[in-house]
């Protein structure tokens, strides 16, 4: 019997950071076999190498140096063999970064990274943005910008997924002999991708960029460098961040022990007694996640609302959900629920960082922390705003970067007659209270909204931002399940309090609610759940509606690979 043709291979640098599984899944999806580079000598037999990375520039470079990779990586690049860097893998190619003054990069490309400084923009820069090749960068003074000379498969109207706080300013590389694709965040233009000869690198994550990202990976793996051109003026016109639409799936075990996607009103997920009182079953988590990905969801969030107390941590059902989802869904995946210090069934103590690592290794890109963040914030204020250093937020963001940590906030309105009636931060509200009160404050809750705490939402978000959270998932108990629209006053109050991105959640019932929250607040993303699960509207319909209202969204691209 004739042997099957061996798959082409690519060597992947084992950085042991972030969600490497997603990149593995994407490469294998494209028909390539992965070999790991775990020691410098492994580079000697590699024909093409990908260097992925997330997190801190200094930590990345110190890790490479300690493992003896610095000079062998430079030698591999100089050999002319294909080399690709992703995210921190791109940053490492440059001379230095303001994130780690005094720590040198590989120095393959001149220039240094600096932190985004836009006053009206959230940092980290999270979301779908452009990577559009520009004329006059390294390709010479040409009237038309091209994709060629190492910029693999990039298209001017495609959007790619970024998550970073530091970037290379476009001006730092213009005239350097390197070809550049540009992204724009606020008024700042930065390097979205760069290439020359055998070297290609992206600041964005192609493995999380849907069909557009898979196309880029495929072009690199197959050695395709040049594609048709685009007029530079047209290219610049389509740069910029899109409005993110996120699909959220509350997942729990039903009474039969099967994992289902569910939804409730004010977090009550059981049917009424007349309907049997069972857990509301709206579908299977992996199947629904794939459907939303196909419809154009920019991210998928799983919130695990079952404790699984009697299950060994390594066998948690949500780990398998993530593994299977990440094989077919190539946009960012967030998992919430149970990200805390724990004791395994055999008595072994497991830290929140170790739990998060299990989820990252199973396919998650971000973890969401809820009740434990409130408790940590209370302790933070008791210590006089002093960081403890080992909270879940601090330990996970320290290891994987702040972009990997989302804090899920569950506030409820408390109405008061005047600001003087409470020591908490209040707002004057257009929606008056039951006794005609004109003011309210937002009380933080824990345990799925069942227990209120003596802390307002502004105190909480300021504390978790200081601890290293990179994003806020802003729910609202009063709005949950109402289909009456987002709490705009809450969203704008939180946005004015912190610099990190905010995801608006709770209350979406139709596409106009997404339009309203994007036009009337400065939210960075908006999330829907029940309206999608019940098929009242699809993600695609929401995004088409937003596009008709001249709000920039990422379009779903046909799978043409």
C-alpha positions in Angstrom: 0.0 0.0 0.0 1.4 3.4 -1.0 2.1 5.7 1.9 0.2 9.0 2.1 2.0 12.1 1.2 3.6 13.7 4.3 2.2 17.1 5.3 4.5 20.2 4.9 5.9 21.3 8.2 6.5 24.5 10.0 8.6 25.0 13.2 6.9 26.9 16.0 8.9 28.6 18.7 7.6 27.3 22.1 7.2 30.6 24.0 4.9 29.0 26.6 2.8 32.2 26.7 -0.8 32.8 26.1 -3.1 30.8 23.8 -0.7 28.9 21.6 -3.4 26.3 20.9 -5.3 28.7 18.6 -2.2 29.2 16.4 -1.6 25.4 16.4 -5.3 24.8 15.4 -5.1 27.4 12.6 -1.9 26.0 11.1 -3.2 22.4 11.2 -6.5 23.6 9.7 -4.4 24.9 6.8 -2.9 21.4 6.3 0.6 21.9 7.9 2.3 19.8 10.5 3.9 21.5 13.5 7.4 20.8 14.8 8.4 22.5 18.0 11.5 24.7 18.6 12.2 24.1 22.3 16.0 24.4 22.2 18.3 26.6 20.1 19.6 23.6 18.3 16.1 22.8 17.0 16.6 25.9 14.7 19.3 24.1 12.8 16.9 21.7 11.1 14.0 24.1 10.7 13.0 25.3 7.2 10.4 27.9 8.2 9.8 29.3 11.7 7.0 31.2 13.4 7.7 33.1 16.6 4.4 33.9 18.4 4.1 35.8 21.6 1.9 37.7 24.0 2.5 39.8 27.0 5.5 41.8 28.1 8.4 42.8 25.8 11.0 42.6 28.6 9.8 39.2 29.8 9.9 37.9 26.2 13.5 39.1 25.6 14.8 38.0 29.0 13.2 34.5 28.4 14.8 34.3 25.0 18.2 35.4 26.3 18.1 33.0 29.3 17.3 30.1 27.0 20.1 31.0 24.6 17.9 31.8 21.7 19.0 35.4 20.8 21.9 34.7 18.5 20.5 31.5 17.0 17.3 33.4 16.1 19.4 36.2 14.4 21.4 33.5 12.5 18.2 31.8 11.3 16.8 35.1 10.0 20.1 35.9 8.3 20.1 32.5 6.6 17.3 33.6 4.3 14.8 30.9 5.5 11.2 32.0 6.0 10.6 33.6 9.4 7.3 35.0 10.8 6.7 36.9 14.0 3.3 37.4 15.6 2.5 40.2 18.2 5.4 40.2 20.6 7.1 38.1 18.0 7.0 41.2 15.8 8.0 43.6 18.6 11.1 41.5 19.4 12.4 42.1 15.9 12.9 45.8 16.7 15.7 47.5 18.6 13.8 48.4 21.8 10.5 49.1 23.5 9.4 51.8 25.9 7.7 49.0 27.8 11.1 47.8 29.0 13.7 50.6 28.8 17.2 49.2 28.7 16.2 45.8 27.4 17.4 45.4 23.8 15.3 43.6 21.2 16.8 41.5 18.4 17.6 44.6 16.4 16.7 43.1 13.0 14.6 46.1 12.2 15.5 49.7 13.3 13.1 51.6 15.5 11.5 51.4 18.9 8.0 50.7 20.3 6.1 53.3 22.3 2.8 53.2 24.3 -0.4 54.4 22.7 -1.0 57.9 24.1 -4.4 58.9 22.6 -6.3 60.7 25.3 -9.7 59.7 23.9 -8.8 56.0 23.2 -8.7 53.1 25.6 -5.4 51.2 26.2 -4.8 48.3 25.4 -5.8 48.7 21.8 -8.2 45.7 21.5 -10.3 44.9 18.4 -10.4 44.6 14.7 -8.3 47.1 12.7 -6.6 47.4 9.4 -3.1 46.3 8.1 -3.0 48.2 4.9 0.3 48.4 2.8 1.4 51.9 2.1 3.6 53.4 -0.6 6.9 55.0 0.2 7.6 53.0 3.3 10.3 50.6 2.1 9.0 49.7 -1.3 10.3 53.0 -2.8 8.4 56.0 -4.1 5.6 54.4 -5.9 2.2 55.9 -6.8 0.5 52.7 -5.8 0.8 50.7 -2.6 1.3 47.0 -3.0 1.0 43.9 -0.9 4.2 42.6 -2.1 7.8 42.2 -1.0 7.0 40.1 2.0 3.5 41.4 3.0 1.7 38.1 2.7 -1.9 38.0 1.6 -2.9 41.3 3.2 -6.0 43.0 1.8 -6.9 46.7 2.3 -10.5 46.1 3.2 -9.8 43.2 5.5 -9.8 43.6 9.3 -7.4 41.9 11.7 -7.5 41.3 15.4 -5.1 43.3 17.6 -4.5 43.4 21.3 -1.6 45.4 22.5 -0.6 48.6 24.4 2.7 49.3 22.6 3.3 49.8 18.9 5.9 50.9 16.4 5.1 54.4 15.0 4.8 54.3 11.2 7.4 57.1 10.9 10.0 54.9 12.7 10.3 52.5 9.7 9.6 54.7 6.7 12.7 54.9 4.5 14.3 52.0 6.3 14.0 49.5 3.4 11.2 47.6 5.0 7.7 47.3 3.6 5.0 48.2 6.0 1.3 47.8 6.5 -0.4 50.5 8.6 -3.1 50.5 11.2 -4.6 53.6 12.7 -5.8 54.1 16.3 -7.2 57.5 17.0 -4.7 59.9 15.3 -1.8 57.5 15.6 -0.6 55.4 12.7 1.4 52.3 13.6 3.0 49.3 12.1 0.4 46.5 11.6 2.7 44.3 9.6 6.2 44.5 8.3 8.3 42.5 5.8 11.3 42.2 3.7 12.8 39.2 1.9 12.3 36.1 4.1 11.0 38.1 7.1 7.3 38.8 7.7 5.7 39.9 11.0 2.3 41.0 12.2 1.3 43.0 15.2 -2.2 41.5 14.9 -3.0 37.8 15.6 -3.8 36.1 12.3 -5.0 33.0 14.1 -7.7 35.0 15.7 -8.6 37.1 12.6 -11.0 34.8 10.9 -10.7 34.1 7.2 -8.6 37.2 6.7 -6.0 36.0 9.2 -6.0 32.4 7.9 -5.3 33.8 4.4 -2.3 35.6 5.8 -1.0 32.5 7.5 -1.5 30.4 4.4 0.4 32.9 2.2 3.4 32.8 4.6 3.4 29.1 4.9 3.1 28.6 1.1 5.7 31.3 0.3 3.3 33.6 -1.4 4.5 37.2 -1.1 3.0 39.3 -3.8 -0.6 40.2 -4.5 -2.4 42.9 -6.5 -2.1 46.5 -5.5 -4.4 49.2 -4.1 -4.3 53.0 -4.5 -2.8 54.4 -1.3 -5.6 57.0 -0.8 -8.2 54.3 -0.9 -6.2 52.2 1.5 -5.9 55.0 4.1 -9.6 55.6 3.9 -10.4 52.2 5.3 -8.0 52.1 8.2 -9.2 52.3 11.7 -10.9 50.3 14.5 -14.3 48.7 13.9 -17.2 48.4 16.3 -17.0 45.0 18.0 -20.1 42.8 18.3 -19.6 40.0 20.8 -21.8 36.9 21.3 -22.0 35.7 24.9 -23.0 32.1 25.9 -24.0 31.4 29.5 -23.1 27.7 29.9 -24.2 25.4 32.7 -25.2 21.8 33.3 -28.9 21.0 33.1 -30.7 18.6 35.4 -29.5 15.7 33.2 -25.9 16.7 33.5 -25.5 17.9 29.9 -23.8 21.3 29.1 -26.2 23.7 27.5 -26.3 27.4 26.6 -29.0 29.1 28.8 -30.3 32.5 29.5 -32.6 34.0 32.1 -34.1 37.2 33.5 -32.0 38.8 36.2 -29.9 35.6 36.1 -32.8 33.1 36.7 -32.2 30.5 34.1 -35.0 28.1 34.9 -38.2 27.9 33.0 -41.4 28.8 34.8 -43.1 26.1 36.8 -45.7 25.7 34.1 -43.0 24.7 31.7 -41.5 22.2 34.1 -39.0 24.4 35.9 -36.0 22.9 34.0 -32.9 24.8 33.1 -33.6 26.7 29.9 -31.8 25.0 27.0 -31.0 27.2 24.0 -28.5 24.9 22.4 -25.1 23.2 22.6 -22.1 25.6 23.3 -19.7 24.5 20.6 -22.4 24.4 17.9 -23.7 27.9 18.8 -20.2 29.3 19.0 -19.5 28.1 15.5 -22.8 29.5 14.2 -21.9 33.0 15.7 -18.4 32.8 14.2 -19.9 32.0 10.8 -22.3 34.9 11.2 -19.5 37.4 11.9 -19.2 37.6 15.7 -16.0 39.5 16.5 -15.5 37.5 19.7 -17.2 34.7 21.6 -17.5 34.7 25.4 -18.3 31.7 27.5 -19.5 32.3 31.0 -19.5 29.1 33.0 -22.3 29.4 35.6 -21.9 25.8 37.0 -19.4 25.3 39.7 -18.4 21.6 39.0 -17.2 21.4 42.6 -16.8 17.6 42.5 -14.9 17.5 39.2 -11.1 17.3 39.0 -9.8 20.5 37.5 -8.0 18.8 34.7 -11.3 17.2 33.6 -13.5 20.4 33.8 -16.1 20.2 31.0 -15.4 23.7 29.9 -11.9 22.8 29.0 -13.2 20.4 26.4 -15.7 23.0 25.2 -12.8 25.4 24.6 -10.6 22.7 22.9 -13.4 21.8 20.5 -14.5 25.4 19.9 -10.9 26.6 19.1 -10.6 24.0 16.4 -13.4 25.6 14.3 -13.7 29.2 15.6 -10.9 31.6 14.7 -11.8 34.7 16.6 -11.0 35.5 20.3 -12.5 33.3 22.9 -13.1 34.4 26.5 -13.9 32.1 29.4 -15.4 33.2 32.7 -16.3 31.4 35.9 -14.1 29.5 38.4 -10.9 31.5 37.7 -9.8 31.5 41.3 -7.5 29.8 43.8 -9.0 26.3 44.3 -8.4 23.0 46.0 -8.6 20.0 43.6 -10.5 16.9 44.4 -7.3 15.2 45.6 -6.6 18.0 48.0 -4.0 19.7 45.9 -4.0 23.5 46.1 -4.2 25.1 42.7 -3.7 28.9 42.1 -5.8 31.1 40.0 -2.9 31.5 37.6 -2.7 27.7 37.2 -6.4 27.5 36.6 -6.1 30.3 34.0 -3.2 28.5 32.3 -5.3 25.4 31.9 -7.9 27.5 30.1 -5.3 29.2 27.9 -3.8 25.9 26.9 -7.3 24.7 26.0 -8.0 27.5 23.6 -9.0 30.6 25.6 -7.5 34.0 24.8 -8.9 35.8 27.8 -10.2 34.8 31.2 -13.0 36.7 33.0 -13.0 37.2 36.7 -16.2 38.2 38.6 -16.9 37.9 42.3 -13.3 37.4 43.3 -12.4 40.7 41.7 -14.9 42.5 44.0 -13.4 40.8 47.1 -9.9 41.7 45.9 -11.0 45.3 45.4 -12.5 45.5 48.9 -9.1 44.3 50.3 -7.3 46.8 48.1 -9.1 49.7 49.6 -8.7 48.3 53.1 -4.9 48.3 52.5 -5.1 52.0 51.5 -4.9 51.3 47.8 -1.9 49.1 48.1 -1.4 46.3 45.7 -1.0 42.8 47.2 0.9 41.4 44.2 -0.6 37.9 44.3 -4.3 38.4 43.5 -5.7 36.5 40.6 -5.8 39.6 38.5 -2.2 40.6 39.3 -0.8 37.1 38.9 -2.5 36.3 35.6 -1.9 39.7 34.0 1.7 39.6 35.2 2.2 36.2 33.4 0.1 36.7 30.3 -0.3 40.5 30.0 -3.2 42.7 31.0 -5.1 42.0 27.7 -5.6 38.4 29.0 -7.7 39.5 32.0 -11.3 40.7 31.8 -13.2 41.7 34.9 -17.0 41.0 34.7 -18.9 43.5 36.7 -22.5 42.9 37.9 -23.9 46.2 39.3 -27.5 47.2 40.2 -29.0 50.6 40.6 -29.7 52.0 44.1 -31.8 55.1 44.0 -31.3 58.0 46.5 -32.9 61.4 46.9 -29.6 63.3 46.7 -25.9 62.8 46.4 -25.6 63.7 50.1 -27.7 60.6 51.0 -24.9 58.2 50.4 -21.1 58.2 50.5 -21.0 56.4 47.1 -20.5 57.9 43.7 -23.8 59.0 42.3 -25.2 60.2 39.0 -28.3 62.3 38.2 -30.4 59.9 36.1 -33.0 60.4 33.5 -34.8 57.3 34.7 -36.2 58.2 38.1 -36.6 55.8 41.0 -39.8 54.2 42.4 -40.3 57.2 44.7 -39.3 59.9 42.2 -35.6 59.8 43.1 -33.4 61.7 40.7 -30.1 60.2 41.7 -28.7 56.7 41.9 -25.5 54.8 42.5 -24.4 51.4 41.1 -23.9 48.8 43.8 -21.4 45.9 43.0 -22.7 42.4 43.6 -21.2 38.9 43.8 -22.4 35.4 43.4 -24.3 36.0 40.2 -26.0 39.1 41.6 -27.4 37.4 44.6 -25.3 39.4 47.2 -24.8 43.1 47.2 -21.6 44.7 48.5 -20.9 48.1 50.0 -18.9 49.3 47.0 -19.9 51.2 43.9 -18.9 50.4 40.4 -16.5 53.3 40.0 -14.5 52.1 43.0 -14.4 48.6 41.6 -13.2 49.4 38.1 -10.5 51.8 39.3 -9.2 49.1 41.7 -9.1 46.3 39.1 -7.5 48.7 36.5 -4.8 49.4 39.1 -4.3 45.6 39.6 -3.8 45.0 35.9 -7.1 44.1 34.4 -7.1 44.9 30.6 -10.9 45.1 29.9 -14.2 45.4 31.7 -17.3 43.4 30.8 -20.0 45.7 32.1 -23.2 44.0 32.9 -26.3 45.5 34.5 -28.6 43.4 36.7 -31.5 45.9 36.1 -31.2 45.5 32.4 -30.5 41.8 32.1 -33.1 39.9 30.1 -35.3 43.0 29.6 -34.5 43.5 25.8 -34.9 47.2 26.5 -31.4 48.4 25.5 -28.2 49.0 27.4 -27.9 51.2 30.4 -26.2 54.1 28.7 -25.7 56.1 31.8 -23.8 53.3 33.5 -21.6 52.7 30.5 -20.7 56.3 30.0 -19.9 56.7 33.7 -17.6 53.8 33.7 -15.9 54.9 30.4 -15.2 58.3 31.9 -13.6 56.7 35.0 -11.0 54.3 33.5 -8.7 54.1 30.4 -9.0 50.3 29.7 -11.6 49.1 27.2 -15.3 48.5 28.2 -17.7 45.9 26.8 -21.3 47.0 27.1 -23.5 44.1 28.2 -27.1 43.4 29.4 -30.3 44.6 27.7 -29.7 44.1 24.0 -32.9 43.1 22.3 -32.6 44.3 18.7 -30.0 45.9 16.3 -31.0 49.5 17.1 -29.8 48.9 20.7 -26.3 48.3 19.3 -26.6 51.4 17.2 -27.7 53.4 20.2 -24.9 52.3 22.5 -22.2 52.9 19.9 -23.6 56.4 19.0 -24.4 57.6 22.4 -21.5 56.2 24.5 -17.8 55.7 23.9 -18.0 52.0 24.6 -15.4 49.8 22.9 -17.7 46.8 22.2 -21.2 45.6 22.7 -22.4 42.1 23.6 -25.6 40.2 22.9 -26.9 36.9 24.1 -30.6 35.9 24.3 -31.6 37.7 21.1 -29.0 35.6 19.2 -29.8 32.3 21.0 -33.5 32.7 20.4 -32.8 33.5 16.7 -34.7 36.8 17.0 -31.8 38.4 15.2 -28.5 37.1 13.9 -25.1 38.6 14.4 -25.0 39.2 10.7 -28.2 41.2 10.8 -26.9 43.4 13.6 -23.7 44.1 11.7 -25.5 44.8 8.5 -27.8 47.2 10.3 -24.8 49.0 11.9 -23.1 49.3 8.5 -26.3 50.9 7.0 -26.1 53.5 9.8 -22.5 54.3 8.7 -20.9 52.6 11.7 -17.7 50.7 10.7 -17.9 47.0 11.3 -15.9 44.0 10.2 -17.5 42.3 7.3 -17.7 38.5 7.0 -15.3 37.3 4.3 -16.0 34.3 2.2 -13.8 31.2 2.8 -11.6 31.2 -0.3 -8.6 29.3 1.0 
